[in-house]
Amino acid sequence: MATNPMHQFNVHKIGPEIEINGIDISFTNASFFMLLSALLIIVFLVFGTREKKLVPTKIQLISEVLYNFISKMISDTAGKKAKPYFPFIFTLFIFILICNMIGMLPYSFTVTSHIIVTLTFAIFIFIGVTILGFVIHGFKYLKIFVPSGVPILLLPIITIIEIISYLSRPVSLSVRLFANMMAGHTMLKVFGGFVISLGLIGGWLPLTFSVALTGLEILVAFLQAYVFAILTCIYLNDALNLHH
């Protein structure tokens, strides 16, 4: 009998239960895979940047490609003023990417399939970018809600729409990543269940779909990390350059 495809998203405690002032801070499988992702990134970057050879090793080449990829993305979307924020964008992109990729492994856990994780990232970015905008521009930052060239009669309606759009950024940013990862992994589990249920004779068709869907999910894992990072750059551009 096929298992429930939603069971893969259950959070389980690992080790003893830890509670402080009524708040459960026990170590869980989600905590473990986030820690594992962070450790893998550290090891990868340490080995990738330790020896800068003229003819790069494979790990050095991958790290340089990632560096140049994020650097170009920041320059294209937010300009030179955003260069100081390269470490944050790079860390955000590679952490989400590794979490997504680890979630593709059998018996692993997809951290980014939980809305609490993606929403925390999104709220942190939203608050940080908003504070940055007011620090740089002061109350002039409110001009972001008043597009130039709008007729006076339409200005109140457009301003309300812009405010709602701005406040919805954390929701859209977090739901996009969470929904894509959750939906994809659910489909993989469903087709995997069909393969087991139908056996060798009838299982070849869902198996074919599973293989194709796995390839698609790997692509989605990269694209979602990219989309999350590039939207962060776009929001950063609004705060730094006040273009609207």
Protein Blocks (a to p, Z undefined) as FASTA:
>chain_A
ZZdfklmmpccdehjdddeehiacbdcfklmmmmmmmmmmmmmmmmmmmpccfbdcfklm
mmmmmmmmmmmmmmmmnojmlmmmmmmmmmmmmmmmmmmmmmmpghiacfklpfklmmmm
mmmmmmmmmmmmmmmnommlmmmmmcghiafklmmmmmmmmmmmmmmmmmmmmmmmmmmm
mmmmmmmmmmmmmmmmnommlmmmmmmmmmmmmmmmmmmmmmmmmmmmmmmmmmmmmmmn
opZZ
